[in-house]
Amino acid sequence: MRVGGEPHRTIWVAPDGWSVRVIDQTRLPDAFEVVTLTTADAMTRAIATMVVRGAPLIGVSGAYGLCLALREDASDASLERAVLTLAEARPTAVNLRWALERMRAALAPLAVSARVDAAYLLAAELADEDVATCEQIGAHGATALLDVFRARGERGALRVLTHCNAGWLATVDWGTALAPLYRLHDQGVPLEVWVDETRPRNQGYLTAWELGQHGVPHTVIADNAGGHYMQRGEVDVVIVGSDRTTRTGDVCNKIGTYLKALAAHDCGVPFFAAVPSSTLDFALRAAGDIPIELRSPAEVSERPGVRAANPAFDVTPARLVTGIITERGVAAATEPALVAMFPERA
Ligand code: MRU
């Protein structure tokens, strides 16, 4: 996507051919700063502190973290250690483990001397794959959203509500939930996006920044305002991303997503989740088995004498999900539909 008119990805290899550059998302939207990471420890910290964030991006970041680890030491022990350490940086988004497992499976059988070059090639492949996947999600999601717009007579603008940031900042490029919006906007479909602020980390301001860079009209709202606008008929469709979706179609995403889905269900507003296959966890049937990250209470409140809790994600049950938009098309949020769409993964 473009920043100040210039095309950008969220992660890339520096001109030295090995260090890794990322956009520091803790500084956005106030400042656009690029940081250079040179060690696996630095990458682990960047993931844990949300310098890089969003399920697909932390997957690719983990892959590059492994490249940096292997540059220091490409032995079997180092590979195993780095996979474990990077995987622990954040527990909920399955993309991190998915990418690390793909790297491990490809690299472990190789001679130690061949591992570093192969790791960089595979990490670049994962990054390119993510871009292609998100582009496809954009195409399928645009069709689904256009159907909603047509069903209500294409009057005015299509009014979309989104939660957190599932845009290009959360991926390598394009985004998941925002990819269809960029596509529709480029096709000339009028849009108005309600952007949930997304307490406590305020990822909504990342979404607002992205949409602003692309010229998509949007309005930031307090997290609790979504139900109000849905009740008043001012939301046509909700679209969110996911950090892990079970084989039965339960969608884990940023805390507060579940409440939006409940309100959407009550108000008859379609609720879509945009989910690349790297976010599908076919090993999990029970939503209760998804590890929910508990972040520092200080992100919620630092008032003296106040006890705070900070679960970072929640689970929207499949029954509240209208459709799961993947790179292969839109599936019902059911096990048979997801298995039929990705038989090789199931
Ligand atoms: O805690 P974050 O900012 O990493 O959470 C991000 C989300 O919840 C996104 O909606 C999800 O990762 C999908 S990103 C395409």
Residues whose N, C-alpha, C, O or C-beta is under 5 A from the ligand:
A	BS01	MRU	R53 G54 A55 H163 C164 N165 A166 G167 A170 T176 Q203 G241 S242 D243 N253 K254
